[in-house]
Amino acid sequence: MGVIDTQKALDIARERGFDLVEVAPNTQPPVCKLLNFGKFLYRIAKQERQHKAKQKKSEMKAIRISINTGKHDLEVKAKKIVEFLDQGHQIKTEIILKGREKQHRELAKQKLQEFISIIPITINTMEKPKSTPRGFFIVINKT
């Protein structure tokens, strides 16, 4: 419609049954639109819901093992990791040391590396396990 006086634009909007909505307030002169504001808000909310539904949700899942965890139990936990990775989650694998086990940190590292080698799919892991006071952990992502 071009550059119109504010009062005249409001009158035109009322005649046609629309609202006068400022869409670009920082320009010179400000840009306004004639539209049904309720429908406009509804469309924006609908678009946000669609974008939210399309977002991939990812959680950090945790798997704990110890030095004494048996081979079969490690295999079962490795299968569970594959399921989590297929769902798009990250996995934090922890090896927990209790009591006198804390003196054998090298065994814990070996056990963690053995566990990671059991996982049957290609994974992207950190370079080396991170140390904590209670043991080690490593974060596993699917490549």
C-alpha positions in Angstrom: 0.0 0.0 0.0 3.0 2.3 0.4 3.7 4.8 3.1 0.4 5.6 5.0 -0.3 7.6 8.1 -0.7 5.4 11.2 -4.3 6.5 11.9 -5.4 5.9 8.3 -3.8 2.4 8.4 -5.7 1.6 11.6 -8.9 2.8 10.0 -8.3 0.6 6.9 -7.5 -2.4 9.2 -10.8 -1.9 11.2 -12.8 -1.6 8.0 -11.5 -4.9 6.6 -11.7 -6.7 10.0 -7.9 -7.2 10.4 -5.3 -6.1 12.9 -2.4 -3.7 12.1 0.8 -5.6 13.1 4.2 -4.0 13.1 6.6 -6.6 11.5 9.8 -4.5 11.1 9.9 -1.7 13.7 13.6 -0.9 13.2 13.3 0.2 9.6 12.5 3.8 8.4 9.5 4.0 8.1 8.4 1.0 10.2 6.7 -1.8 8.2 3.3 -3.0 9.2 0.9 -5.7 7.9 -2.8 -6.1 7.9 -3.6 -9.6 9.2 -5.7 -11.6 11.7 -3.4 -11.6 14.7 -5.0 -14.7 16.3 -4.3 -16.7 13.1 -0.8 -15.4 13.0 -0.1 -16.5 16.5 -1.6 -19.9 15.8 0.6 -20.4 12.8 3.7 -19.5 14.7 2.8 -21.9 17.5 2.1 -24.7 15.0 5.5 -24.2 13.3 7.2 -24.3 16.7 5.4 -27.6 17.6 6.5 -29.1 14.2 10.1 -28.0 14.7 10.1 -29.4 18.2 8.7 -32.7 17.0 11.4 -33.0 14.4 14.2 -32.4 16.9 16.2 -35.5 17.8 16.2 -36.0 21.5 19.4 -37.5 23.0 20.1 -38.6 26.5 23.2 -39.6 28.3 22.8 -43.2 29.4 25.1 -44.8 31.9 26.5 -48.3 32.1 28.5 -49.4 35.1 30.9 -52.3 35.3 33.5 -53.4 37.9 36.7 -55.3 37.7 34.9 -58.5 38.8 32.2 -58.3 36.1 32.1 -61.5 34.1 32.5 -61.9 30.4 28.9 -62.9 29.7 27.7 -59.9 31.7 29.9 -57.6 29.7 28.5 -59.1 26.5 24.9 -58.4 27.7 25.8 -54.8 28.6 27.5 -54.4 25.2 24.3 -55.4 23.5 22.4 -52.8 25.5 24.9 -50.2 24.4 24.2 -51.1 20.8 20.5 -50.5 21.4 21.1 -47.2 23.1 23.4 -46.0 20.3 20.8 -47.0 17.7 18.3 -44.8 19.5 20.7 -41.9 19.2 21.9 -41.7 22.8 25.3 -41.1 24.2 26.7 -43.7 26.7 28.9 -43.0 29.7 30.6 -46.3 30.6 32.0 -46.3 34.1 34.2 -48.8 35.9 33.8 -48.4 39.6 36.5 -49.4 42.1 35.7 -50.2 45.7 38.0 -50.6 48.6 41.2 -52.4 47.8 40.4 -52.4 44.1 41.5 -48.8 44.0 45.1 -50.0 44.3 44.7 -51.8 40.9 43.8 -49.0 38.6 45.7 -50.5 35.7 43.5 -53.6 35.9 40.5 -51.3 35.7 41.8 -49.6 32.6 42.4 -53.0 31.0 38.9 -54.2 31.9 37.4 -51.0 30.4 39.4 -51.4 27.2 38.3 -55.1 27.0 34.7 -54.0 27.4 35.0 -51.4 24.6 36.5 -54.0 22.3 33.5 -56.3 22.9 31.1 -53.8 21.5 30.2 -55.1 18.0 29.7 -51.8 16.1 31.9 -48.9 15.0 32.0 -46.3 17.7 33.6 -42.9 18.2 35.1 -42.8 21.7 37.4 -40.5 23.6 41.2 -41.0 23.2 41.6 -42.5 26.7 39.5 -43.1 29.7 39.1 -40.2 32.1 40.0 -40.8 35.8 37.7 -40.2 38.7 38.3 -40.9 42.4 36.1 -44.0 42.2 37.5 -45.4 38.9 37.3 -44.5 35.2 34.7 -43.5 32.7 34.5 -43.0 28.9 31.8 -41.5 26.8 30.8 -43.4 23.7 29.1 -42.0 20.6 28.1 -43.7 17.4 30.0 -42.5 14.3 
